[in-house]
Amino acid sequence: MKKGILTTLLVIVAQISFASDVLTLNNQKVFEGKVKKIKDCNVIFKADGKKYRIPATDIFSIQFENLKDPVYLKYIELTQLDTSKCMKGRFDAKYLHGKKGGHFLLGFLFGPFAVIGTMFADPTPYKSTHTLALSKNKELFTDPEYLSCYKSKAQGQLMGMEIAGWGAAVVLILLL
């Protein structure tokens, strides 16, 4: 009886460890591994013992081995919504919207007033020279869904930098 249960457990563990997801990129390269997480318009993929962060815009398809995996269920939820414009807006804001160092300095100098000012700001791709120059999504710069997601992500990042600057100022004052 014990050997039967042990054998069954070993078979289940072996199946789980050999199960793999298949990721196909837009350039038709195919990778086999495990999708670990989907976060911030990126897919965290583990293959050959290494983790890779792949932007969702570079992925053609993902084939999941386990259809009850929570990551798969989140993927289905994201693909059923029309989030491609929103994902592109968040991606552009996260990686291309500049001025983060300046906002850290604003937070350091003006603390909560800088955060309040950014709450009422309107960051757009047209106000960021990096986004204007480097974005592959220029055709979406007038789309309301893209702009809404871009604005919320950019504001969140800038306010985070200001809060970090404010925190650094408080720590510096406490150390002196």
N, C-alpha and C positions, 0 to 999 in steps of 0.2 A: 504494500500500500504506500509506504513512504517513498520507495523507489519510483513508483508511478507518478506521484505528485512532484517529486524532484525532477524527473524527466520532462514532465509537462512544463514546469517552470523554466527549465533550461531551453526547451524548444521555443517558448514564448519570448524569452530574452534574446535568443539568437535571431528570431524573426524581426524583433524590434531593432536590434543593433544593425542588421543588414538592410533594413528598409531605408530607402533613400528617395529624396525629392529630386526632380529634374528641372533645372532652370535653363531657359533658352534666352539668349540676349538678342538684341535687334540685329547684330552682325552675324546671326545664326550660329554662334558658338554655343555649345551645350555643355553644362556642368552637372555632375551628379553629387549630391551631398544632402544636407539637411537645412531647411529654412528654420532659423531659430526665432526670428522676430521680424515684425513689420512695424517700423516706427519712423515718423517724420519723413515720409516719402522715400524711405530707404528699406531695402530688404537685407537683413543680416543673414548671411548664408555661410554655413560651415562645410568645407570640403577639404579632404586630405589633412585634417588636423588644424587647418587655418581658418580664421573667420574673415569674411569679406563683407564690406558695406557697399551695396550696389544701389544706385539711384533707380527708383521705380521707372523713370523715363527711359532707362537703358534696357529694360526687360521686355522681351516679346511675350513670353509665357512662363508659367510655373505649373508643373505637374506634381501634385502632392501624392505621396504614398499612402498616408493615413488620412482618411476623410473625416475622422473624428478629432483630429488634432486641433487645439484651440487657435493655433496660428492659421490653419486652413480656414477655419470658420471666420476669423477676422478678415482674411483675404477675400472670402466670398462676400462678406458684408461691404468691404470697400469697393469691390468691382461691381456690385449691384447698384451702388450709388454712382451718379455721374461725377466722380471726384477728380477726373483727370485734369480739368482746368484748375481746380483747387489745389491739387497736388503740385502742379507746375508753379502756381503762384507761391506756395509755401517753400518749394525748393529754391526758386529764384530769390525770395526774401532771405532765406537762411544762408545761402552760399554767396549771394552776389550783392546784397544790400550792405553798403559800407557804413562808415562813420561810427563804428562801435567804440573805438578808442576815444573819440571825441565825447561820446555819451558817458563813458567811464569818468572822464575828466569833469564833465558837467555834474555828474552825481557827486563826485568828490568835493567840488566847490560849492554847489548849491543844494545838495541833498534832496529833500522831498519836493522842493520846488521844481527841480529838473524832471522828476518822475511825473508830477502833475502836468507840466508842460508837454511832455511826450504823450500823455493820455489824450491830449487834444490835438496832437499833430496828425498830419495826413501823409504818411510815407507812401510814395508811389514809385513805380519803376522809372518814371521820367525824372524824379528827383535824385536818383542814384546813378552816377556816371558808370559805375561797374555794371549795374544791371542793364543799362542802355547799351553798353559796349559788348557785353559777353552773353546776354540771354539768347537762347534759341527760341524763345516764345514771344517775340515781338508782336506777332499777330494777335496775341491775347491781351495786350496792354490796355485795350479799351473795353474788355469784357468785364462786366460787373462781378461775376463769380470769382474770376482770377484776381481782380483788384481787391475784393473783400478778403480773400485768403492771404494775399500778399501783405495787405495792411496789417491784419491781425498778427501775422508771424513777425513782421518787421518791428511793429510796436512792442511786442513781447520781448524780442531780443534787445531792443534799445533800452527798454525799461529795466530789464535784467542787468544790463551793463551799468545803468545809472544807480541801481540799488547796490551793486557790487562796489561802485565808487563811493557811494555814501557810507557803506559798511567799512571800507578802507579808511575813510576819514575819521569815523568814530573810533576804530581801533587805534589809529595814530594818536588821536586826542587822549585816549585812555592810557596809552603807553608813555605819553609825555607827562 
